[in-house]
Amino acid sequence: MRTLFQKKNTSLLLGISLFAVIVLLGLLAPWLAPHNPLQVNLSNRLLSPSGEYPFGTDHLGRCILSRILYGIRTTVSIAFVILGLSLCISLPIGLLTGYFGGRTDHFFMRLMDGTLAFPDFVLTIAIVGILGPGFTNMIIAIVIVRWANYVRLIRGLVLKVSKEDFLITARMSGNSHMRIMRRYILPQIAAPIAVFSTLDIGKIVLLIAGLSFLGLGVQPPTPEWGVMLHDATRYFQLAPHVMIFPGLAIVSFVLSCQLIGDRFKEQNVHVPKEV
Amino acid sequence: MNYKKKPFSLSFGIMVVCFMLVLAGCSANAASENNAAAANNAATASENANKKLTMAYTWNPAGVDPHGDDSWDVMRSGAGETLIKLNEQLQPAAWLAKEWKQEDANTWTLKLENNVTFHDGKKMDAESVKASLLRSIANSHLAKDLLLVKDIEVLAPDELKIITTQPNSAIISSLADPSTIILDVDSMKEAGSYPAMTGAFKIKQFTKDVSLVVERYDGYWGQPAKLKEVTMKFVTDGNTRLMALQAGEVDVATDIPIDSIELVEKDSKLEVLSAPSVRTHMVLFNMNSALFKEKANREVVDQAIPREAIIESVMRGYGTKAKSPFPEILPFGKVAEQAAGETTEQLLTAGGWQKNAAGMWEKEGKPFEATLLTFPHRPELSVMAEVIQNQLLNEGITVKIRKVENIDAELAKSDWDLAMYSMLTAHTGDPQYFLNIFYQSASESNVSHYVSKPLETVINKLNDTPATEARNALAIQAQDIINEDLPQSFIVHPDNVFGVRKGGNGLCSASDRILLCDS
């Protein structure tokens, strides 16, 4: 048991460390990046990794390391913005539908069934296709797709908590609905939401990178991992490093989220499986 | 207009001739070759008699009707032929028409080859050619605009008279355009049937989105094709074409991505064939946009384009610097380079622009911010767009790149300032058509919305001038006006690049010569 516990803690520790390092690298990018990530230098195209360019250069002679470091800022911050927006929309809807039920609940559940019937990525591509490629439209599209997952999760958690004795007591004590939701339900469901969010942030990063890879998300010259991968596809035989490093960056970040999320999931029985 | 809808599909320029000649096993036509070469060719011809060739082909035609949007693809398959072809110097030469004569300003007579048969076995005569030309004019806007035909008369079984609505000195070279491919009109009456044309190959099978298979036509009027069968697989992605060539799935890959040329060069089984083209990569200015109505702003962008660096690095030397729409390999492409004008600083300051605290140009609180469109079919254009974006950013100008799938549909809208574009500017070996469709104010294809009365006067004069020398001089004069007004910035005339399997079908040596001589 002890060995198992240690192993689990190691993966958690690894996940948190990796996550922290990546976020820290992003925050310190202006000081850590050896070059300007936007500086084009056509005479330095597709250089292999070297002392001056530790990760080599891309098709426009830009430093790949610098672009990856600045890419953390773009990719991860967009992911947090999307997460925040999704929660802002989902939290009130999830709380109200779960707490009160009734017609509103039915309406939102059918709406979510409709949203969740389509695979995330396909629906996101369709929405961006309608709205047009770009930074803002990508955020809108991902929020539209992801909010339903959060509503379903929050509603489920609220339904579960609603049956608890302490909540019945709270109702009998004359607390208002608003106060019950704020004081008694929200603290109970906060932890599972946090765990789900941690897991989901990795997924959101994959969606962002996927859309940018398809040319539907972040537009050049903004350093973003998906855009970097997209640019690298034409050079993967000639200069594989152009593709490897942004790929590793995405893998590392998503892995860190998975390691943290998985560990919490094992401890917390309230977190439902991905819907 | 068909031409406008699919400008980038008119790719490869002169490469079309290469295709036809490669597929038709043209080495047998090389009369000037010495005996040793002829013996060698004969041996190769015998070896290749039953050989098949597979090609990874850039475009994905919707059909095989040459009188529509897919005429270039049919021409490249070696199945179709026109009355006239362009020779090595891009001058009109005899093909299905063996000679021609201008009777007056609006009338031309053409004498046809006598021994030509269509793929369905019928003999080609003046009546069938007339029916084919009338069909192409009815179905293809391009053919209609190029030929300006009023009437076609059959003078004899092998003689035809073409009367034009107005003097059309370019009609002979226009008859080399693939939209005028000669076919047996009766063969198109049955739904789903393939057109019976006159080329060395006939269509065996066309599968949409997959391939076009052509086989040797034994009744061909010229030298028979050396290959028994050719399969053109439609592979629109450059990397996939390259990988198919590397894996040995195909013998030839057209339009190899410039950055992958090194891989082909390094591979001992493969080789690169290249030839200059009559294509021009350019930046279009939207003359209706608030920013680029001002000539000074267009000059700023033009000066920021690092043409030499683009050719050396992005094009890896496979291209020549563009000074005008037409490349210098053409007699009407020898245009004097514009002298360097004022600096960006001087131009923008004179226009009332000021640099803000961030070092960016702004006017009345509005930053100099332009939208640049680019499209994925020619990947090098997107790289160039990023280079230009960076150069302008260094100058203090923000450029937002927008990648679009259908560039022509986007150009028809008004929400753009700059656009990367690519066109075959002299695919008929004559400047008239391009100048008319691209610069006449009434033309739908005038995508820059550029209006210049002096230029239109010169173009109209060119339309009415029959003498070649005078026409060339007028074309140069027109380009001087264009370069002065700067509705477009011309960047590079790219080379056509093929990747081929060495010795696969005895094609390479022949192709090499053809590629070079047809440039």
Interface residues (C-beta under 8 A of the other chain):
Chain A: L38 Q39 V40 L42 S43 R45 L46 H59 L60 G61 P133 G215 Q219 P220 P221 T233 R234 Y235 F236 Q237 L238
Chain B: G238 N239 L242 P257 D259 S260 E262 L263 P306 A309 I310 E312 S313 V314 P376 P379 V383 E386 V387 Q389 N390 Q391 L393 K400 I401 R402 K403
